[in-house]
Amino acid sequence: MNTVKFKDKEYPLATTLRVAYRIQGQHNHKPYTEIFKGIGDMTLEDQVGIIYESFLCGSRYDLNVQNVKRAEFLDDFLDNYTLSEMMKMMQEIIKGIVGE
């Protein structure tokens, strides 16, 4: 199971269709296949946004997690992860969503 560290605590990353649905919402409801194909052209903020949605869905019944704003997650993520780690995390999320 994939996890992400936020404020020194590990949280699960979801790979359900709900994550794909929420990612679509961030991108004007484009088809998720189109969104995933364009990951390399996304801004860093949008790439971390994919992980953020997976983070929220992975702890959807934890009110402390649900109250975390995207900007707060982004700030913490940028200070604690490398580009390589982020790319690996996104690959695992996408593989999980499509069922690989």
C-alpha positions as CSV (number, residue, x, y, z in Angstrom):
1,M,0.0,0.0,0.0
2,N,1.3,3.4,-0.9
3,T,1.5,6.1,1.7
4,V,2.5,9.8,1.9
5,K,4.0,11.6,4.8
6,F,2.3,14.7,5.9
7,K,3.5,16.7,8.9
8,D,5.6,13.7,10.0
9,K,2.7,11.2,9.9
10,E,2.1,8.5,7.3
11,Y,-1.2,8.4,5.5
12,P,-2.6,5.9,3.0
13,L,-3.0,6.8,-0.7
14,A,-6.2,5.6,-2.3
15,T,-6.3,4.2,-5.8
16,T,-10.0,4.0,-6.3
17,L,-12.2,5.5,-9.0
18,R,-13.1,8.2,-6.5
19,V,-9.6,9.5,-6.9
20,A,-10.0,9.6,-10.7
21,Y,-13.3,11.4,-10.3
22,R,-11.8,14.0,-8.0
23,I,-8.9,14.5,-10.3
24,Q,-11.3,15.1,-13.2
25,G,-13.0,17.8,-11.1
26,Q,-9.6,19.6,-10.8
27,H,-9.3,19.6,-14.6
28,N,-12.7,20.8,-15.8
29,H,-14.0,17.2,-16.0
30,K,-11.7,16.2,-18.8
31,P,-11.6,12.4,-19.4
32,Y,-9.1,10.9,-16.9
33,T,-7.2,9.2,-19.7
34,E,-6.5,12.6,-21.2
35,I,-5.4,14.0,-17.9
36,F,-3.1,11.0,-17.2
37,K,-1.5,11.3,-20.6
38,G,-0.7,14.9,-20.0
39,I,0.9,14.5,-16.6
40,G,4.4,15.4,-17.9
41,D,3.0,18.7,-19.1
42,M,1.3,19.6,-15.9
43,T,2.6,22.2,-13.5
44,L,4.2,20.9,-10.3
45,E,1.2,22.1,-8.4
46,D,-1.2,20.1,-10.5
47,Q,1.0,17.0,-10.2
48,V,1.0,17.3,-6.4
49,G,-2.7,17.8,-6.7
50,I,-3.1,14.2,-7.9
51,I,-1.4,13.0,-4.8
52,Y,-3.5,15.3,-2.7
53,E,-6.7,13.8,-4.0
54,S,-5.4,10.3,-3.3
55,F,-4.4,11.4,0.2
56,L,-7.9,12.8,0.9
57,C,-9.6,9.7,-0.5
58,G,-7.2,7.4,1.4
59,S,-8.4,8.9,4.7
60,R,-11.9,10.0,3.8
61,Y,-13.3,9.3,7.2
62,D,-10.6,11.2,9.1
63,L,-11.9,14.7,9.7
64,N,-8.4,16.0,10.4
65,V,-7.3,14.9,6.9
66,Q,-10.4,16.2,5.3
67,N,-9.7,19.7,6.8
68,V,-6.3,19.8,5.2
69,K,-6.3,22.5,2.4
70,R,-4.6,21.8,-0.9
71,A,-2.1,24.7,-0.3
72,E,-1.1,23.3,3.1
73,F,-0.5,19.9,1.6
74,L,1.5,21.4,-1.3
75,D,3.7,23.4,1.1
76,D,4.5,20.3,3.2
77,F,5.0,18.1,0.2
78,L,7.4,20.5,-1.6
79,D,9.6,20.6,1.5
80,N,9.8,16.9,2.0
81,Y,9.9,15.1,-1.3
82,T,12.0,15.0,-4.4
83,L,10.8,15.0,-8.0
84,S,11.7,11.3,-8.4
85,E,9.7,10.4,-5.3
86,M,6.8,12.4,-6.5
87,M,6.8,10.7,-10.0
88,K,7.0,7.3,-8.4
89,M,4.1,8.1,-6.2
90,M,2.0,9.3,-9.1
91,Q,2.8,6.3,-11.2
92,E,1.6,4.0,-8.3
93,I,-1.6,5.9,-7.9
94,I,-2.4,5.8,-11.7
95,K,-1.5,2.1,-11.9
96,G,-3.8,1.4,-9.0
97,I,-6.7,3.3,-10.5
98,V,-6.4,1.6,-13.9
99,G,-5.9,-1.8,-12.2
100,E,-2.4,-2.7,-13.3
